[in-house]
């Protein structure tokens, strides 16, 4: 069983390059610290500049440990603030979902 953390953001027009650059910098910090990097994807249908940041964790405990550890990384708070400047106020959402049935699992 795994947990999927999704961070949903609606960006202000013209801020996509800065938001993505900040996420690349955050992923570099995460990887250097041995933490899980986040993928960026956007829905195929929906509003302009809707983004989802996503990572999977083996357990809720693993997610919580990495969440705390990432907050302690030097420079992470500044990168978070930089990204939030790109987000349309009132649109930020986060989700943590438990994957109960992996569709790719072999049922044999």
C-alpha positions as CSV (number, residue, x, y, z in Angstrom):
1,X,0.0,0.0,0.0
2,X,1.3,3.4,-0.9
3,X,0.4,7.0,-0.3
4,X,0.2,9.7,-3.0
5,X,0.7,13.3,-2.0
6,X,-0.7,15.8,-4.5
7,X,-0.2,19.5,-4.4
8,X,-2.7,21.3,-6.6
9,X,-2.0,24.9,-7.8
10,X,-3.6,27.3,-10.2
11,X,-0.9,29.8,-11.4
12,X,-1.1,33.4,-12.3
13,X,-0.7,34.1,-16.0
14,X,3.0,34.2,-17.0
15,X,4.4,32.7,-13.8
16,X,4.8,29.1,-15.0
17,X,8.5,29.3,-15.8
18,X,9.4,30.7,-12.3
19,X,7.2,28.1,-10.6
20,X,8.8,25.2,-12.5
21,X,12.3,26.6,-11.9
22,X,11.6,26.8,-8.1
23,X,10.2,23.2,-8.1
24,X,13.4,22.0,-9.9
25,X,15.5,23.7,-7.2
26,X,13.3,22.1,-4.5
27,X,13.7,18.7,-6.1
28,X,17.5,19.2,-6.2
29,X,17.5,19.9,-2.4
30,X,15.2,16.9,-1.8
31,X,17.4,14.6,-3.8
32,X,20.6,15.8,-2.1
33,X,19.0,15.1,1.3
34,X,17.8,11.6,0.2
35,X,14.2,12.7,0.0
36,X,11.5,12.0,-2.6
37,X,11.3,14.5,-5.5
38,X,8.0,15.6,-6.9
39,X,6.8,15.2,-10.5
40,X,4.9,18.1,-12.1
41,X,2.0,17.4,-14.4
42,X,-1.0,19.3,-15.7
43,X,-4.4,18.0,-16.5
44,X,-5.1,17.3,-20.2
45,X,-8.4,19.1,-19.8
46,X,-9.2,22.0,-17.4
47,X,-8.1,25.5,-16.8
48,X,-5.0,27.2,-18.0
49,X,-2.0,26.9,-15.7
50,X,-3.5,24.2,-13.4
51,X,-0.6,22.1,-12.1
52,X,-0.3,19.1,-9.9
53,X,2.9,18.2,-8.0
54,X,2.9,14.6,-7.0
55,X,5.1,12.1,-5.1
56,X,4.4,8.6,-3.7
57,X,5.4,7.3,-0.3
58,X,5.5,3.8,1.1
59,X,3.6,4.8,4.3
60,X,2.0,7.6,6.1
61,X,4.9,7.5,8.5
62,X,7.3,7.9,5.5
63,X,5.4,10.9,4.2
64,X,5.3,12.6,7.6
65,X,9.1,12.0,8.1
66,X,9.9,13.4,4.7
67,X,7.6,16.4,5.1
68,X,9.3,17.4,8.4
69,X,12.7,16.8,6.9
70,X,12.0,18.9,3.8
71,X,10.9,21.8,6.0
72,X,14.3,21.8,7.7
73,X,16.3,22.0,4.4
74,X,18.2,25.3,4.0
75,X,16.5,27.3,1.2
76,X,13.2,25.3,1.1
77,X,11.1,28.0,2.8
78,X,12.3,30.7,0.4
79,X,11.5,28.4,-2.6
80,X,8.0,27.7,-1.1
81,X,7.4,31.5,-0.7
82,X,8.6,32.1,-4.3
83,X,6.2,29.5,-5.6
84,X,3.2,30.9,-3.6
85,X,3.8,34.2,-5.2
86,X,2.9,32.5,-8.5
87,X,-0.4,30.9,-7.2
88,X,-3.8,32.6,-7.6
89,X,-4.9,33.4,-4.0
90,X,-7.4,30.9,-2.6
91,X,-6.8,28.2,-5.1
92,X,-4.0,26.1,-3.4
93,X,-5.0,22.6,-2.3
94,X,-3.2,19.5,-1.0
95,X,-4.3,15.9,-1.0
96,X,-2.9,12.8,0.6
97,X,-4.4,9.6,-0.9
98,X,-3.9,6.0,0.1
99,X,-3.6,3.6,-2.9
100,X,-5.5,0.5,-1.9
101,X,-5.5,-1.4,-5.1
102,X,-2.6,-1.0,-7.6
103,X,-4.2,-1.4,-11.1
104,X,-0.9,-2.7,-12.5
105,X,-0.7,-5.5,-9.9
106,X,-0.6,-9.0,-11.2
107,X,-3.8,-10.8,-10.0
108,X,-2.4,-14.2,-11.0
